[in-house]
Amino acid sequence: MAFYTAIKFDPVRSVTIYGLAIVATFWSVWLGAILLAGGIIFHFLAYLRMSRQLEQAKGGTA
């Protein structure tokens, strides 16, 4: 249950970041690119967090 709670809102955050990147690109390509990079960084960090939570749920020492 703790694993699910930790990652529950990640899809919503991801779609929000990428949606903002699309909308922002209409005004500023640089802002859109920064938000896109932010989305990539978010996915990287979310993956690390998910891996750590999964290891803890299995009983690992991560």
C-alpha positions in Angstrom: 0.0 0.0 0.0 2.9 2.4 0.8 4.3 1.7 -2.7 1.0 2.7 -4.4 0.6 5.8 -2.2 4.2 6.9 -3.1 3.6 6.8 -6.9 -0.2 7.4 -7.1 0.0 10.9 -8.6 3.1 10.5 -10.8 1.0 10.0 -14.0 -1.0 13.2 -13.3 2.2 15.2 -12.6 3.8 13.8 -15.8 0.8 14.7 -18.0 0.6 18.2 -16.4 4.3 18.9 -17.1 4.1 17.8 -20.7 0.8 19.6 -21.2 2.3 22.8 -19.9 5.3 22.3 -22.1 3.0 22.1 -25.2 1.1 25.2 -24.2 4.2 27.2 -23.2 5.8 26.4 -26.6 3.2 28.6 -28.3 4.7 31.6 -26.4 8.3 30.6 -25.9 10.2 27.8 -27.4 12.8 28.1 -24.7 10.2 27.8 -21.9 8.7 24.7 -23.7 12.1 23.2 -23.9 12.8 23.8 -20.2 9.5 22.2 -19.3 10.2 19.3 -21.5 13.6 18.8 -19.9 11.8 19.1 -16.5 9.5 16.3 -17.6 12.4 14.1 -18.5 14.1 14.8 -15.1 10.8 14.1 -13.3 10.6 10.7 -15.0 14.2 9.9 -14.0 13.6 10.9 -10.4 10.2 9.1 -10.3 11.8 5.9 -11.6 14.5 6.1 -8.9 11.8 6.6 -6.3 9.7 3.8 -7.6 12.6 1.4 -7.7 13.5 2.3 -4.2 9.9 1.8 -3.0 9.6 -1.5 -4.8 12.8 -2.8 -3.2 11.6 -1.8 0.2 8.2 -3.5 -0.4 10.1 -6.7 -1.3 12.1 -6.5 1.9 15.4 -5.2 0.3 17.8 -2.8 1.9 17.7 0.0 -0.7 
